[in-house]
Amino acid sequence: MFSIRWSKHVKKIRVLGYVPSTRSCNALLDALQLTDDVKLAWKFYAAAVRSGIIPDSFSWSLIVRLLCREGNLKSAVRLLNLGIYSAAIYNLIIDCYCKNGNFSTAVDLLSEMHSKNLTPGFGTYSSILDGACKFGDAGVIEMITRDMVARKLLPAVPSSNYDQIIQNLCSLGKIYAAEMFFDKARDEKIKLRDASCGCLLKAFSKDGRVKKAISMYSTISERGITVDRSSIFALADLICKEEPSEEVYKLLKDVVERGFNPCALDVSKIIGTLSNEGRWKEVEDLVTVLVEKGFIPDSFCCCSLVEHYCSDRRIDLAVTLHHKIEKLGRCFDVTTYNLLLNGLFVERRIEEATRVFDYMRQHNVVTTDSFSIMIRGLCHEKELRKAMVIHDEMLRMGLKPDKATYKRLISGFV
């Protein structure tokens, strides 16, 4: 969709004979490089150059970012050798080498920055430190930490400000380095601020490190630590994308009980899997918690649970669930309602069935089948006058069933 819109706009610009500014081209190229369509970004860049656009320093940093996304580091370094460089470009290339574990090249580039008077900052050094922590290179960790202290990028005694260090590293996405300082603080029995734990939880979650995120959440829960909502939301999004398991179920339930509503599609997927596996107690507990917190799963989840209640002759639980949905001013889908109506008539709960049907009509969630269930059920209970009223309403609404079904339906009045 994005590429189609882009193509239309470019064609319009060409037809009108306009040459977009470098700034506007940079803005679009920046947006494109954030998507997964790197090929489209290159096409746009080629079109911009053909239109006479002259790249500026920001343009070159975006081009290097694209090269790094492709893993084409040789071409990125070639630009440096051609004299196209800036601190931002060096940072990108160094970061990419560190993610691949190539610290010797990263350190060489760091030296080049110093020789060109491009003073590397905290972000550049933390890229090398993060990569070294990820790959467990103790020598590089010691060297870079020492250099950062010497350049006053880290305090001489890191333990004096572990919170600030951890939070700064998390904000830059340097999670392995942040984790190292977190472990140091724990080993040295230094109490960290709640915000530091929240930053790590969010960082682990966004990076998809499930075990680390769950472990951090356990620590937060055990210690009664208060973290911001964005950290819990990040965790909820992560666990909802995981394969459903006992651990995921318990964690999701706990997160919801804290008042955080996960993505409806993801949580419905988990409930669906639990339903297919016949783990009805877990489905019931999870749906109950969600509804009590004002969060309604998709129709399939409610439908499967109501069907289970009805088949298990536990119609009271189905009615209770509906009452909770009613209080929220919401409703089931029509398939679920028809299951509930059938279940109520099987249990001869006529008044309750009528009340539910009235609620369905108020919310315009009725079909021919809904009317047929009510008419058959009321006729069976010899409530012919009520059945006739509903029959007449069905005809007025134009919901008369096919000829054969209608013939069977009205036979109940005889």
N, C-alpha and C positions, 0 to 999 in steps of 0.2 A: 504493500500500500504506500509506504513512504517513498519507494523508488518510483512508483507511478506518478505521485504528486510532484516529485523532484523533476522527472522528465518533462512533465507538462510545463512547469515553471521555466525550465531552461529553454525549451522550444519557444515560449512566449518572448523571453528576453532576446533570443537570437532574431526572431521575426521583427521585433521592434527596433533592433539595432543598438540596444543598450549594452554597455560594458559594466558589469557589476564592480563595486569597489573591492579592494583587497580585504577590507574589514568584513564585508558581508560574505565573501567567499570563505574566509576563515571561520566565520560563525557556522556556516553550513557544513564545512569540512569537519569542524569540531563535533557537530551533532552526528554526522555520519560515522566518525571513528568510534563513537560511543556505542553504535549498534554492532551487530555481528556481521554486517555486510561490508567487509573491507574492500571487496571488489568494486562495489558501487562508489565507495569513497575515492578509489583510484581513478575511476571513470570521470568522476566530477572534477578531480584535480587536473586530469588531462584536458578536460573541456575548458577549465578556467585558464590554463596556460595558453591554449589555442586562442582564447578570447583576448589575450594580451595582458592578463593579470601578472603582476610582478610579485613573487612571494616576498613577505617580510620575515622577521625573525620568528614571529608566532607561527607563520605558515610552515617554516622549516621544522619547528618543534612538533607540529602536527604530523608532518611527513615522517619524521623519525619515530613518532609514536606508532604510526601505521606499520613502518618497517619492523619495529619491535613486536607488534602484534603478530606479524607474520613469521617472526623468528629470524628475520633477515638482518642480522647484526653486522655482517660484512659490509653491506651497502650503507648502513647507518654510520659505521666507522669511516667509510670512504668519504662521506660528507665532511667529517671532522678534518680529514686529510686535505680536503679541498678548501679548507678555511671557513667552512660553514659551521659555526659552533656558537654555543652560549651555555650558561650554567644549566639552563633547563634541559638542553639537548644532552649534555654530559650526564645529568642526573638520570635521564630516561635510559641511556645506554648502560650506565653503571648498574642501575636497578635490574635491567634485563639480564646482564651477565651474572649478577648475584643470584637471581632466581634460578639460573642454570648451574650454579655452584662453581662458576669460573672466577675465583677470587683474585688470581694473579693478574688477569687482564683488568679486572675492576680496580685493583690497587694501582696499576700502571696508569689508567685513565684518571684516577684521583690525583696522581703526581702531575699529570699533564695539566689538570685544572689549576694546580698551584703555580706551575711554570707560566701559565697564561694569565695569571692574576685573576682567575675566576674562583673566588674563595668558596670552597665547598662548605655547605651549612649542615645543620643537624640532620636534614632529610637525606643528604648524600651519604653521610657516614652511617646513618641508621639503616640504609639499604644494604650496605656491606655487613653490618652487624647482624641484621635480620637473616640474611642468607647464611652467614656463618653459624648462627644458632639453629637454623633449619637443618643444615647439613652436619652439625656437630663438629665444626672445625675449631677446636679450642685455641689453636695458635692464632688464627685470624681474630677470634673473639677478644683474646687478650691484647693483641696489637691495636685493634681498632678502638677498644675501650680506653686503652692508655692514651691513644692519640686524641680521642674526644675529650678526655680530662685535660690534657695538655692545652687544647684549643678552647677550653672552657665551654664545651658543648655539653659536658656532663660535670656534675659537682665532684670535687676531689674525693669526697666521701659520699658515694651514691645513696647510701642508706639514709642520708639526711633529707632526701627528697624523692624517695621511691614513687610516691603518688604522682608527682608531676611528670617524672620520666615515663611511667607506665601509660599515663593518659596521653602524653604527647606521641608516644610510639603507636598507640592504638588509633589515634586520629590520623596517622600517616599510613595505617594498614600494616605496620611492622609488628605482626602479632607474635612471631617467634621470639623476637627480642623483648617484647613486653612480657611474654611468659617467663623468660629467663629472669627478669628483674622481680617478677611476682614470686617466683620460686625462691629467689635470694631473700626476699622480705620474709617469706614464710619460714625459711631455714633459720633466719636471724631473729625470728619471733617478733618482728616489727608489725604492728597493727596498721593496716592500710585503711584509707577512707572508703566509704561505701561506693563512691563514684568510680574508684579504680576497678573494683570488682565488676561494676556495671559495664564499664568500658570493655573489659576483657570478655564478659559474657556476650556483649553485642558483636565484638570483633570475631570471636570464635564462631558465633552463629552465622554471621555474614560470610565467613570463609568456608562454611560447610564442615567444620570440624566438630562432628556430632558428639563424640565421646568427651572431648574437652569442654564443650558447651554444657553438656549434661552434668559433668563433674563440677563445673563452676556454679551451675544453678543449685546443685546439692549443697555446696559450701555456703552459698548465699542464703538458702532456706534454713540450714542448720544454725547459722549464726544470727539469723534474724536481720540480715542486711537489707536495707532499703535501696532499690535501684530504680532508675527512671523507666518510664513505660516503653520507650523505644527499645531498650535492651530486652525486655520480656517479649515484645512484639517480634523482634528478630529471632528469638528462640522459638516462639510459637510457629513462625513461618518455616523455620528449619525442620522442626520435628514433624510438622504436617506433611512434609515432602518425603519423609522417611517411610520405609516399609513398616506397616503396623506391627507392633509387638507389645508385649506386656509393659516394657519400660516406656515406650512411646505413649501408650494409653494412659498410664499413671501420670506421666509428666504433663500431657495435654490436659488431663482432668484438673491437675493442680494449678496449671496456668490459667485455665478458665475460671476456677474458683477464686483466683486472685482478681478477676474482673477483666481479663484480656480476651477479646474475641478474635479467634484466628480466621483465616480465609475460609469462607463458606465451602468452596469447592474442595479444598484440601481436607477439611475436617469431615466432610461428607464422604470422601473417599475412604477415610479411616473407619467411619461408622459402617460403610458398606462392606468393607472387608471383614469387620467383626461380625456383621450379620450373616455373611456368607459362610463364616466358620462356625456359626451357631453359638457365638459367645454373647448370649442375650443379656446376661447380667451386666456385662461391661457396656453394651449398647444402651441399656436402660439407664445406668448410672451417668453415662456421658451425656445422653440426650437430656436427662433431668437437670443436670448441672447447667447445660447450655441454655435451656429454656428458662430456668430460674434466673439466669443472668441476662435474660432478654435477647438471647441469640437463637434464631430459628435455623436449624439445619435445612438442607434442601428436602423437597417433597419425598424423594425415595427413602430417606432415613426415617421420616415419620411414618410413611406408608408401610415399610417393612416391620417397624415396631408395632404399629396398630394391628397389622395382620398377625403378628406373633401373639399378641395379647388375645385376639379374638379366637385364634385356633387353639390357644392354650386355656380357653374358657376363663380368662382373667379380664373380662370386659370392664370391670371397675377401673383398672389401671389405664385402659384406653380412654375412658371417660375423664379420668383425672388429668391425663395428659392434655386432652382437649380443653378442659377448664383452664389450664395454665396458658394455653395458646390464646384462649378467649381473653384472658386478663391483659394480654399484651396487645389486644386489638388486632390480632393476626388470625390466620385460618390455614387449615390443611388444603391440599389440592383435592380435586373432586374424586380422584381414585381412592384416596385415603378415606374420604367421607363416605363413599359408597361401601367400603369395607366395614366402617364403623356402624353404618345404618343396618347392614346385614347382620352384624354381630349383635346389635341391640335387639333386633327382632327375634333372633335365635334364642336370646335370653328372655324374651317377652317383656322387654323394657320399653313399653310403648310411649310413655310420657317423655322419657329421655330421648328416644328416637325423634319424636315430634319437635322437641326443643332444639336438637341438633339440626334438624331439617330447616327449622325457622332461621337458625343462625346462618345456614348455608344460603338461604334465599336472600337474607339481608346483605350478604357479601357477594351475591350473584355467582355462587359456586354450585350450580346445579346443571344436570344434563337429563336427557331422556331416561337414562338408567336410574338416576337418583329418584325421579318421580315414580318410575316403575317399581322400585324397591319399596317406596312408601305405600303405594296403592296396594301391592300384593300383601305387604305385611299387615296393613290395616284391615284389608278384607279377610285375611286369615284370622284376625282377632275379632271379627264381626263388627268392626268400627266402620260400617259402610257409609255413614253420613260424612265422616271425616275423609274417607277415601274418595268420595265423590267430589268433595270440595277441591281436593288436590288434583283429581283427574281433570276437572274443569280448568284449573289454573294451568295445567300442563298443555291443554289444547290452546288456551289463550296465548301462551308463550311460544306456540309453534313447535313444541317438542314431542309431538305425537310419534310413537314408534312405528316401525314397518307394520304392514297389514297383519302378518301372521302373529307377531308379538303382541300387537294391540288386541287381536281377537282372544288370545290366551289371557291377556291382562283383564279385560272386561268380563271374562267368564267368572271372575271372582265375585262379581256383584250378584250373580244368579243364586 
